[in-house]
């Protein structure tokens, strides 16, 4: 489904939503977020643009994965990039010393309230624009699906605005459009989210529509068949896309035997099995108030919002058994190399070298984010400078770290002519060994921190951005995680980066996935 966003570069890290394998992963699955060029960065966000994308959050990057370096970095690399980058960050008040601490982040302050039925509500007042973003997050995604119905979370998301007892098909969309807003949804491995953004005077209408869809969807059989065809086409596009195929291969091999290996879209076989009764059962099992988080950010009054939400949802009954149905994943990293190579009708090699890594909240989380930034995030990164600029071996390269609730992945992705494979692999391993042997220099580490903290600020500019951050961390970890992010990044030392790389980027326990051109 369409949702807000625009292109961002590959390997961009950040504390935000982990929807997405590397920027490349997200791009393959359609995930896009706002991107600001240098002019917009310096003057504000007037130039932000909305670009539709497929509402799938899948990926291997801390917040967003994709193509070449970040927009800001692109604009600074023509010469003297390090000095210019630091000047920009200083001009924005974003040098390491000036970045907001916990109480000064764009997320704080907010109000959190758990209602008697277990519904968790976050409200943050932002009175700079007369808008409100209303999100409902369910703590369920592809990781909670039975193997036989893989893809039902995403399929249900497609059906969310297809009609209720109160609002027939199309009426919700028409109401939101008439109010001057927009609505959409997204599905991830560990969550599913739905949102409406409207002028703040229409908050009650927006929340009422989302609540009605979450509790009263009727799943018309004819709409099920129409959306089944839409998703079948999405699956075909994924499988026909070299990057889509590569990323799915990587997930299946790295997380083999765990729910994290399931494709968010499902497969053609599992999609064909999903019936109306499965939607109704899934809704009863997971879409209950004590498994849902509501987030409201915008030009509203907290007390009025809480009163409205409490009144609207008072008949919504909790299910004390829901936590027993949520998958607790026991991921045991492999102890030997895994390699998967496939030949396709492609004109270059698509390559991922990945490693099992810790999940959200683990001690090495922040050092690994910085390691990925130094290694392959943007045109000033070590891999880009060596493999693209100096040696000309690859067309693109990025590194990313992707933490989930119970596990994570660290990866390096590159696309290159097949004859360069040996040299590319040798160079990547050399740069990984260099991180293990030599502490990152002070200036390089400070730049990496500045990049991550700037990303954090950019990712929380709008009401919808803030609502997405609060909701994401509320369902997969804790909002404290986002509040502490700037301080945790700031405190990482070069030695911690080196030790984290030594622990997790092991030459005896990696996953290598390759899509090669067919042999003549």
N, C-alpha and C positions, 0 to 999 in steps of 0.2 A: 504494500500500500504506500501511497505517497506520504512523505512527511518532510518537515523542514530540513534545510541543510544546504551545503555546497561543498565543493571539493576541498579536501585537505591533503597534504603530502603524506608520503609513506613514512612509517616509523614514527609518527608523532606520538609522543607519550603523553601522560597527563593523568591527573588523579581522577578524572571523571569516569563516566560510564565505561565499563569495559564491554562494549558491544562490538565486538568486532575483532580474525587473524591478520595482523599487520595491516597497514593502510591498504595494502594490496588486497588483503582478505576482504575488508569491508567493501572496497570498490567492486570486487567481484560479486558481492552480494547486494550491492546497491546502496550501502550505507553512506550518507553524506551529511556533512555538517557545515555551519557557516565558515567561510574563509575570508579573511580580510587582507587586502593588499597593503602595501606600505602607506599609501595615502590615507586609507581608512584607519589603519593602525594609529597613525599620528593624530588624526583629527577626530576620531570617534568612530561610531558604527553606522553612520548614515548610509554607507555603501554596502551594507550587508545585503545579501540577496538570498531569496528562497529558491531552492532547486528541488524538484520532486525526486524521490527515490523509493526504492523498494523497502518496505518497512521491516527489514530483517536485521537484527542486531546479532552479528556473529563475528568473531574476529579474534585476532590474536594480538591486539595492541592494546595498551592500557586504555586508550580512549578512542583512538581512531587510526586506522591504517590507510594507506594508499600511496600513490604515484610518487613523483619525485618530491624533493624537499618541500619544506613548508613555505608558504607564501611570503612570510616575513623574511625568511632566510634568502629566498630567491632574490629579493629586492636588495639584499645587502652584500651579495657575493661578487660584485663586479671588481672589487679591489679594496684592500684594507678592511676586509669583512669583520675581523674580530673587533677592531676599534669602533666601526660603525654600528655593529650589533650592540655593543655596550653603550654607545651614545644613545641609541634608540631606547634601550631599556631604561637608561637614566632619565631621558626626557619624559618617559611615561611613568616615572616614579616606580620602576620595577626592577631596580638593581637588587642584588641579594639583600643588602641591608635595608631596603625600603619595602620589600614585599610584605603584604599584610600578614600579621601573625593571627593566631586563632580567632581572637575576638574582633579582628579587623577584616576577615575574609568577606567576599561578597555574599556568602551564605548566612552570615550571622548578623543580627539576631533573628531567631525564628521561634515559634511556639510549637511544641509537640504535645499532643493529647491522645490518650488511648481511651476510646469510648467504652461504655459497659459491654457492648457486644464484641469487643476486641479490635475494632477498626482503629488503626493508627492514623492520626491526622497531623500533618505538618502545615503550618501557615506562616508565610513570611510576607510582611507588608513592604511593598516597593511602590512609592508614590511618585516616581519620576515620569511615568506614562500611564494613561488611563486604560490599562489593559490588565487582564488576569489570565494566568495559565492554570488550568485545572487538569491534574493527572490522577489516574487510578492505576496502581501497579498490583498485579497478582504475583505472589511468590511461586511461580511455576513456569516452566519452559520445557524445552526438549529433553532436559535431564530427568524429568518426572514422568515421561511417557512410557507406556509399555512398548516393547520392541515391535509388536504387531501393529501398533497404531502410531508409529513414528511419524511426526509431522502434524499431529492433531492440535498442538498448541498454536502453531502458525495458521492452520486451517481455521480454527475457531476465531483467531484474530481477524481473519478475512470476513468472517460472518458477523462480526460484532455490530456493525451498523446496518445490518440487512433486515431489520424489522423486529419490533416487539409488539406486545398486545396493545400498548398505548400509541406506538408510533410505527406505522407501516413502512415498508422499504422506501428509502429515499427521503423520508420526512425529516429525519435528524439532520442529514446533510443540508437540506433546504433551510431548516431553521437556523443552523449555524451560519450558513452563507448569508442569510437575510440579516443576521445580527452583525455582519461584518467580520466574522471570524473564520477559523479553519479547524478541522479536526482530523485526527489520524491515529495510527496505532503501530506497534512494533513488537517483534517477538525475539527472544534471546534464548540462550541455553538455560538460564536460571530464573527468568522472569518474563512476563508479558505486560505491556503497558498501553494505555489508551489516554488520549488527551484532547482537550478543546482549548483554544485560545480565542478570547472574545473581549470586547470592551467590558471593563470591570462592572458596569451597571447590570450586566447580564450574567453575573456569576451564578445566581440561583438556577437559571435556565440551563446553563452549561453543566453544572453538577447534576442536576436532575436528569438530564439526557444520558450522561455517563452511567449514573446509577441504574437507570431503567435498562440500558443495554446490558449492563453487567448482571442484572438479576432477572430480567424479563425477556431476553432474546428467545424468539420462537423457532428459529432455524428453518425457514420455509424450504421444503424439499427441492423446489425448482431453483432456488438461490444456491443451495448446496451444490447442485450439478454445474451451475454456471461458474461458481468459484473453483470447483474442482478442475475445470478446464483451464482457468487462469493459472492455478498453481502448477498444473501439469506443464504449462508453457514455461513457468519459472524454473521448474526442475530441468527442462530441456535446455534452457539458456545456461543454467549452472553447469550442466554436464558438457555442453558444447564449448563453454568458455575454458581456455587453458588454465587461467588462474583459478577459476571456480573449481575445476577438477583437481588441480594441484592442492588447493587448500583443504578440500574434503579428504583427499588422500592423506594429507598430513594429520588431520584430526583423527581419522580412523586408525592410523598407525601409532601415533604418540599416545593416544588415550584408549588403545585397544582393550576391549573387554569392560569398559566403563560407559555410563550414560553420556559422558562428554563426547564420545565418538559418534553419537547419532547426528545425522544432518538435520538442521532446523527445519528445512523444507520437507523432510521425509523423502521417500522414494516413490516411484510410480506404483509399485506394488502395495506399499502401506497406504498410500493416498486412496487407492481404489477400495480399500476395506472400510474406510471411515464413513459411518452412517449417522443419521440424525440422533439416534439413541446414544451414540458415543459422545456427541457434543453435550447432551443433557446430563449424562453421567459425569463427564469431565467438569462441567460447570458446577454440579453439586459437590464434587470432591474437592475442588481447589478454589472456586470463586465464592469464598465465604469471608465474612468481615474480619475474622481473626487471621486471615491469610492475605489480606489486602492492605495497601498503604495509599492513603489519599494525600495529595500534595497540592496546595493552593498558594500561588505566588503572584502578587500584583497589587493593584491599587484598591485594597480592600481593608476592612476592619476585622481584626482577628476574632473578636467576640461574636460579631454577626456571622462570620463564616462558620465558627464552631457550632453556634446555635442552629444554623441552617443544615449543616451536615448531620448533626445529632437528630434533628427533627425528620430529615429525609430518610435516614437509615435506621430509625428505631425499630422497624419491623424486620430487619435483616438479622437472621439468627446465626450465631456462630456454630462451629463444629469442633468440639474438643479433640476429635480424632485426626484433624487435618495434618498436624505435625508428624504423625506416624506415617503418613503417605508421602511426605517429602523425602526425596532421595538423599541419603547421606553417603557420599561417595568415598570409598576407600581406595584411593589411587596409589598403587605401588609402582614407582618408576622402574623401567626396564634396567637390566644390569648388563646389557650388551647392545651393540649397534643394531639398528633396524634400517633396512633399505627397501624402498619400493620404487621401481622404475617402470614406466609405461611409455609405449610409443604412440604418438598421435599425429594427425595431419597438422603439424605446426611448423613454422619456419625458424624457430629458435628454441633453445632449451629453457624450460621453466624449472626452477630449482629452489628447494627449501632445505636448510640444515637446521634442525631444531633440537631442543633439549627439554626434558621435564624440569619444571621450576616450581617454586613455592607459590601458594595461593595468597589471597588477600589477607593482610595482617601478619604475615610471617616476617621475621627479622630481616631477611635479605630482599624484601620487596623493593625498598627504595634504592639500595645499591644496584640492583639489577635494572631498574628503570634508568638510572644514570649510565650504567654500562651500555645499555642499548642505544641511548642518546649519543654517547661518545662514539660508539662503533658504527652506527648506521642510520642516524636520524638527520637527514638533510645533507646539503651539498658541502658543508664544512666537516662532515663526519669522516672518520678515518677510511672507511670502506669506499665511500663515494670518491674521495680525493684520489685514492690509489687505483681503484678498479675502473672508474669512469674517466677521470681527468688525466691521470698520469699514464696508465697502462692501456686504457681504451678496450678493456676486455668485456665489459658488460654494457647493456643499454640502461639498466636500472638496478639499484641495490638498496636494501634497507634492512635494518635490524629492529626488533620489537620485543617487548616483554608483555605478556598477557596473563594477569592473575585472575583466576576464578575463585569461587568460595573454598573449594577443597584442594585445588591444584592449580598449576599454571604452566605456561610454555614460554620459552625464550627461543627466538628464531632469527635466522638470517635468510633473506630471500633475494634471489638475483635472476635476471633474464639475460641470456647471452647466446652468441653463435655456438653451436654444438662443439666446434673444434677448440673452443676456449675452455672447455670444462675442467680439464686437468689443472690449468694455470689458475682458474678462479677458485677451485677448491683449495689448492695449495695456499693461495693468498689469504683466503678467509681464515683458514686454520692458523696461519702465521699471525694475523691480527688478533685472533682470540688468545693465542699463546702470549702475545705481547701484553695484553691486558692482565694476564696471569703473572707475568714476570716483572713488569714495570708499573709502579703506581701512576695513575693519571696525573698529569701536571696540574698545578694549582689553577692556572689561567683556563685550561681546557675544562677542568671540572666546574669552575665557576660559571663558565659559559653554558655548560650543560644544565646546571641548576637554573640559570636565568631562563633558558629555553623552556624548561618544565614549568617553572612558576609563571612565566608569561602565558603559556598554554592554559594553565589553571585559571588565570584571570580572563583570558579570551573565552574560555568555555563556560564562564558564568556571568556573561554580560546581560543577557535578556532574562525576562521572567521565565520563559520556557526553559532556558539553559539551567537556571537555578533550580527549577522544579525537577528537571531531569536528574541533576546531580543529587539532590536530596532524596529523591525517590529511589534512584539506583542503589545508593549506599544503604538506604533503609532496608531494602529487600535482600541484598546479598551480603551485607556486613553490618556496619553501624555508621550513622551519620558522623560520629566522632572521627571516623577515618578521614573523611573529607575535610573536616575542620582542622585536623592536625597536619594535613598534608604539607602545607608550606614549611612548617617548622621541621617536620621529619626530613624533608628533602634538604633543607638548609644544613642539617646536622651531619649528613653523610660525609665520611672521610674517604680519601683516596685509598687508604688501606682496606676499608670496608668494601669498596668496589672490587678491589683485587681479590679479596678473600671470597666474596660471593661468586665471582666468575670462576675461581678455582673449584668451589664446591659444586657448582651446577653445570658448567659448560665442559663436561667431561668427554674425553676422546674415546672412552670405552662404553658410553651410554648415550648415544645420540640417535636421532631419527632423521634419515635422509630420504626425501621424496623428490623424484625427478620425472618431468614430462619431456621426452626426447622426440625430435622429428623421426618419422619412419625411415628405416634404412632403404636406400635405393633398390 
